[in-house]
Amino acid sequence: MKKNYVFVLMAASVIGGLAFTKMSKEVEIAKYAKEKSHINANGAPTGKTGAPGESTCTQCHSGTVQNGTGFNNVMLLDQDNIMVTEYTPGETYDVLVTMNTPQAKNGFQATARILSNNTTAGTMTSVAGSTQLQSPAGGKRYVTHTNSSNTSQTGWAFTWVAPSTDVGDVVFYVATNATNSNNTASGDIIRTSLHTYTAVDNAGIKKEEAKAPFTASFNAAKNTINLGLNAKQGSVYSLNLVDLTGKSVMFKRFSNLEGESKEEIYLPENVKGGMYILHFFEDNNSFAKQIYIAK
């Protein structure tokens, strides 16, 4: 009886030891995940944009990659603060990366590549307090969020100098992470997207793509859209501000406009920061521009 009793104690000890070892490993894994989530709060590890030959943020975060088309937004603004769909070699652009429905904490990483050979296109420069640059070995360059900008609701900004010559199509590969802010690597949503920009035509003139007869910019201090146009006598003008889900958030009709006109249009207080489409109507002609509301 005594031997059997000793045997039972030894077996219980072994089982308990195995259970403790398993528990220790689970604790270590949880600790690693938490540490990784805190590290990534200060910027994503390099090479997580989903560009050719690269992984994505799911290497550290659980879940599957979702298509970010229509959710991830990239805006290239030229020196006149006008959004462009083409690049002029050697020109400097402000780049804005936004998410349609940001969460309490968010992250991103972007890289610009020449489509034909997947090499770095142009030069990126970070904006203090918003983004930081990453230049690992191999010549690839990335830009990502910072520890102070991972709670941004209006996106991230950096500058990009286009290649000095026409290198063909340039692609911005973007990965975003909408987190649940639970300090672990679980429950986060990773979305990847690509945004292609072509060079201006061979004559060095931007293509005319239904050139809009108006200018529009957002004044954050006044919460206004500043509209400029050369109005035709007798024409009827109106505009409709639409969010990226297609919902109209503001409509305004103008009367008695003629010649060089500048209008200051106050936005409703409930219009949130983000990217919008400004539809402008001149009689039966319609035009559209994207506009970024920075709040």
Residue, then its C-alpha position, 0 to 999 in steps of 0.5 A: m500500500k505504501k509503494n502504491y501511495v508513493f507512485v500516485l504522488m510521483a504521477a501527480s507531481v509529473i502531471g502537475g509539472l507538465a501542466f505548469t510547463k504548459m501554463s508557463k509557455e502560454v504565459e510567455i506567448a501571451k507576454y510576447a504578443k502583448e510586448k509585440s503589440h506595444i512595440n508595433a504601437n510605435g510603428a510597424p515592422t518593415g516589409k508588412t505592406g503586402a508589396p510583391g515578395e512581402s508579408t503583411c501585418t498578419q505576421c504579428h496580428s491574428g486574422t486574415v488580410q482583407n481587401g482595403t480597396g475603398f477603405n484605405n485612401v491615398m491622396l497626392l496633393d501637388q504644390d497648389n494643394i490640388m489632388v492629382t492622379e498623375y505625377t510629374p517627375g521630380e515634383t514634391y507632393d504631400v501624401l495623406v493616408t486615411m481609413n474610412t472608419p478608424q478605431a480607437k487605435n490604428g496603424f499603417q505602413a506604406t511604400a512606393r515602388i516602380l511597378s515594372n521592377n518593384t524597386t523604390a520609387g522616389t523619396m519619402t520624408s516623414v512629417a513630425g508627430s505623424t509619421q516616421l521613415q524606415s530604411p532597412a537593408g536592401g534599399k526598400r523604404y517605408v513610412t509608418h505611424t508613430n506612437s503619438s499618431n496611432t490614435s489619429q482619426t484623420g490619417w497620416a501625412f508624409t511628403w514624396v518626391a517623385p522619381s526624377t525621370d518618367v519611370g512608368d507607373v508608380v504604386f503605393y502599397v498600403a497596409t492599415n490596422a484597425t485595432n480593438s485596442n486590447n493590448t494583444a495581437s488578436g481581434d485586429i483588422i488588417r487591410t491592404s491596398l495598392h494605389t497606382y499613379t502614372a507619369v504625365d504625358n510625353a509633352g509634359i502636360k497633365k491629361e485633361e480629365a474633365k477639368a473642373p471649373f472650380t477650386a475647393s479647399f478646407n479651412a480648419a480654423k473656420n470649418t469652411i470649404n472655400l470655393g472659387l470659380n469663374a461663374k457664367q452669367g445666367s448659369v445655375y450652380s450647386l454643390n453636394l458634399v458626399d462621404l465615401t459611403g455615398k451619403s450626402v452630408m451637405f448640399k448648397r445651391f448658389s444664385n446670382l453668381e457672375g464672374e470671379s467668385k469666392e464663396e465661404i461655405y460653413l460645414p455642419e458641425n456633425v461633419k467628421g474629419g476624413m475624405y469626401i467627394l465634392h460634386f459640383f454642378e454647373d447647369n447640366n454639367s457635373f464635376a467632382k473632386q476629392i477633398y480632405i476635411a482635417k478635424 
